[in-house]
Amino acid sequence: MGAQLRVYKRRIKSVTATKKITKAMEMIAASRIVKAQRKVAASTPYADELTAAVTAVAHTSEVKHPLTTEVERPVRAAVLLITSDRGLAGGYSSNAIKAAESLTARLVSEGKQVDSYVVGRKGVSYYAFRERPVRQSWTGFTDSPTYADAKAVAEPLIASIEKATADGGVDELHIVFTEFVSMMTQTPVDRRMLPLAFEHTAEASAAVFVKGKEARPLYDFEPSPERVLDALLPRYVESRVYNALLQAAASEHAARRRAMKSATDNAEDLIKSLTRLANAARQADITQEISEIVGGASALADATAGSDR
């Protein structure tokens, strides 16, 4: 039994060390969530207003711009997948990958060829293990992205949609990321960024309704609507990619905090269970020792009584 007690003590020591690590990672992730939330809150209004501005230009100018015009028969689409560089975040990356796979399957079923772009080592490893081609990938900044990172990601995407499909270009641009809803809820989503999907809302079209008729304000574009779209749309893609990276970073920290809290709680439960087993083993050792002492004393008493006779 003494050997069994030593085994329990070693396991308790090992699990306690693991608990300290997971608790520290939980606290680090919790501290980073607040910063990530602030960045998301700061970037979202800019991205929304830029989207509204691009929509207003496209609605009121009657310009057939390649980045806002629907292709009659799209044959190729680009999908940007955002995952994490590190693990220990539960199903964060795997859920985003599943959403990208579902989107890819749908696009393929529509007869489109899909070009994959991946952010994060988890996504890169997933495609590499399955020997699936990736047009371009980026790693090293998923937990704390900057606008420069978003610009680097957006640049080849913009270039691909500006090219003709015969030259390796794409007709559509989609993005898959994990949207931060709350500390407990993060949802993988897929969005089409280009061609721009127009929404007939007051914010998007800047339209007002008078006596049941739609009346739009008049705009003057300098130097021309085409030049305005040329300048706005790259900024639109960059802002949307940046906002998606920030949403994904906040979701990653929240998922890691939740996973580490679960690991810490499991470690505490395991320590309690092992402590009970160790106490039972120690009690069994004590009982056995007492029994041996009593038995030895009884045998010695019997031997002494026999010699007195």
N, C-alpha and C positions, 0 to 999 in steps of 0.2 A: 504493500500500500504506500510505502514511503516514496517509491519510484513514481507511482501515479500522482501523488501530491506534487512532486517536482515538475511533472509534465503540465499540470494545471497552472502552476505558478509561472512557468515559462510562457504559456499561452496568454495568461492574464497580462503579463508584462508586454508581450508583443502587441496585443490588441489595444492596450493603453497607449502605446507609442503611436499606433495607427490613428487612434482617436484624437490625439493631439494634432496630428497632421491634418486630418479632415476638418477639425474645428478651426484651425488656423486658415485653411482654404475657404471655409464658409465665411469667416469674418472678412477676409480679403475681398471675396466676391460681393459681399453685402456693401462694403465701402465703395466699390467701383460701380455698383448699380446706380447710386445717386448721381454720380458724375455723368454716366451714360444717359440717364433720364433727362438731365439738364441739356445735354447736347441734342437729344432728340427733340425736346420741346423748343429749342432755339432754331433748329433747322427746318422743322415742319412748316411753319408759316411762310418761310421764304420759298420753299419748294411749291407750296400750294399757290402762292401769288404768282410765281413764275409760270406755273401751269395755266393759271387763269389768263395771264398776259399772252401766252402763246396761242391759247384757244381763241382769245378775242381777235388776234391778228388773223388767224386762219379763217374765222367765221366771217369777218367783215371785209376781207380783201379780195376774195374770189381768186386767190392765187393757187395754182397747181404746183405746190412745192413737193419735191420727192419725199420729204420727211413727214409730210402730213397727208399725202394722197394715198388712198387705199389701192393696192395693186389688184387688178381684176382676177388674176390667177396666181397667187403667191406660191412659189416653189421652194423657197428656202427661208428658214427662221433661225435666229440666234437666241440661245437661252443662257442667261447668266445665273449661275447658282452660287449662293453665298453660304458657306459653312464656317466651321471654326478651325483654328490652328491646333488647339489642344483638346484633349478629351476630358474625362471626369465631369461631364455636363449632362449626364443622363442621355435621353434620346434626342437632344437638340439637333445634332448634325444629321442623324439618321432620318429624322422626320422631314428635314429640309430636302434631303436626297430623295426620299419617297415622293415628295411633292414634285420635284423636278422630273423624276421618272414618269410620274403620271402625266405631267404636261407634255413631255417628250413623246410618250405613247399616243397622246391625243393629236399632236401635230403630225406625227408619222401617219396616223390613220386618215388624216386629211390630205395626205399625199405630199407632204412637205419634208424636205431634207433639213435636219437639225444640226447646227453647229454649236458645240458646247463651250462655254467659258466658265471657269471655276475660280472662286475665291476661297482660300482655306485649305490647309493640309489634309483635313479629313475628306473633303470632296475630291481633291487631287488623288489621294490614295485609293479612294473608291474606284475611280475611273482607271487608274493605272493597274490595279489588281485585276480588273476585268478586261484589260487591254483595249479600252475604248478610246478613240481619239478625242483630244481636247485642243481646240484652236489656240487657246492661251489661258494661262493660270497665274494667280498671284497669291503669295503667302506672306506671313510675318506681321500682319497688322489687324487681324480680325477683332481683337479685344479692345483696341483703341485706334480706330481709323481716323485719318485726317482728310481734309478736302483734297490735298495733293494725291493721296491714295485713290480717292474717288475719281479724280481727273485722269490718273493713269489707267484706271479700269475702263472709264468711259471712252477714252480716245480710240482704241481699236473698234469698239462697238459702233461709234459714230462713223468711223471710216468704212466699216463693213456695210452699213445701210446706205451710205452715199454712193457705193459702187454698184454697178450693174451686176445682176446675178451671174451673168456669163463670165465676169471677171472675179468671181469669188465673193460677191456681195450677197446681202440678205434682203428679204422683203419685209420681215417683221423682227422686232426686238422684244424679248420677254425677260423678266427678271423673277427669280425665286428667292425669297428670303423669309426669315422668321419675324413676324410682326410682334412688337412688344405691346401687349394689352394691359397687363398688370403684373405685380410681383409673382402671382401664382399662375398666370395664363400667358402663354406665348404661342402664337398660331402661325404655322407655315402657310405662306400665301404665294400665288403666282400672279403677276401683273404684266399686262402688255404696255410697254412704254412707247413704242413706235410701230406703225404710224399712230399718231395721237388719236385716242378714242375720245371724240367730242361728246360732252355731256350738256344737254340743254338745260342748264340751271342758271339761276341769276348770277352766281359767282363766275361760272365758266364762260357764259356768252355775253355777260354784261347787258342783258336784255331786260326791258320792262314791258309790262302789258297794259295797254290802254284800251278799254272797251272791248276786250276779247281779242285785240289784235296785237301782234308782237311788234314792238318798236325798238330798234337798236340805235345806240348813239353813233354819230358820225366820227370817223377817225381819219386823221391825216398821217401818212407814214413818210418819214424822212430817213434815208433818201428814197427808198422804195419798199413795198411790202416784202419783196424777195430778199432784199438785204437785211431787213428786220428779222425775218425768219432765219436767215443764215446765221445771224448773231445770237438769236434767242434759243434756238433749238439745241445747240451744243451745251449751252448753260443749263437748259432744261434737263438733258440727260445726266449731266454731271450732278445737278442738285438732287435728282431722283436716286441716282446711285449712292450718293453720299448719305441721303436720308435712310436708304435701305441698309447701308453698312452700319449706321448708328443704331437703327432698330435691331439689327441682328446682334450687334455688340451688347446692347442692353438685355436682349433675350438670352444671349449666351451666359452673361453674368448671373442672371436670375435662375437659369436652369442649373448652373454650376452650384450656386448657393443652395438650391433645393436638393440637389443630389448629395452635396457634402453634408447637409443637415441630416438627411436620411441615413447616410453612412455613419455619422456621429451617433445618432440615436440607436442604430443597429449595434454599434460597438459598445455602447453603454449596456444594452440588453445582453449582449454576449458576455461582457465582464460580470454582470450580476449572475448570469447562469453559471459561468465558470467559478465564480466565488462560492456559490452554493455547493457545487460539486467538490471544490477544494475543502470547504468546511466539513462536508460529509466524509471525505477521505481522511481528513485529520482526526475527526471524531472516531472514525473506525480504527485508526492507528492507536488512539488513546485507549479506546475500549479493549483492543487486543492486548496492549501493554498491561492494562490493569488485570485482565484475565490471566495473563502469564504470571504476573506477580502473585495474584491470589492462588493460582494453581501451584506455583513454586512454594509459597508459604505453607499451603496445606500439605504438600508432599513432605516438606521439611518437618512439620509438626508430627505427621504420622511416623516418620522415621525416628524422631526423638522419643516418641511414646513407645515405640517397639523396643528401643535400646534400654529403656528404664525397666522393662519387664525382665 
